[in-house]
Amino acid sequence: MTIKLAQRDRQPEFMDQPGLDRDEHARALAGLRRINFISGTSASLLAPIENWQAKEKPSPCRFLNLPAAAVIPQSILHYMPGVGD
């Protein structure tokens, strides 16, 4: 399969559809959390974030999360006790 980067195939995200059932949306977010947990996505981001925080000492530390419906930042906060309180 060849991917042509010059041509974008922009499809609307299922989870961004107007009128999406709330229960269906909640199930989809739970699925994303499971996938991120199993794959270690959030945990793999923790060390670089902690290293950056130690070096830069931002106050407060803020995340801009566009593609993951806040699942990854929420998961990262789970690994960082006392943060976000």
QUIUR-V382300 format. One line per field, one symbol per residue. ss: DSSP state (@ for helix, = for strand, . for the rest). phi: phi as a letter, one per 40 degrees, with the letter a starting at -180 (. if undefined). burial: b if it has 9 or more other ideal C-beta (glycine too) atoms within 8 Angstrom, else e. Layout:
ss=???
phi=???
burial=???
This chain:
ss=.............@@@.....@@@@@@@@@@@@@@@@@@.@@@@@@@@@@@@@@@@..............@@@@@@@@@......
phi=.bbcccbbbcbccdccccgcdccccccccccccccccccgdcccccdcccccccccfcbccbbbbccbfgccdccccccbdgcgc
burial=eeeeeeeeeeeeeebeeeebeeeebeebbeebbebbbeeebbeebbeebbeebeeeeeeeeeeebeebeebbbebbbeebeeeee
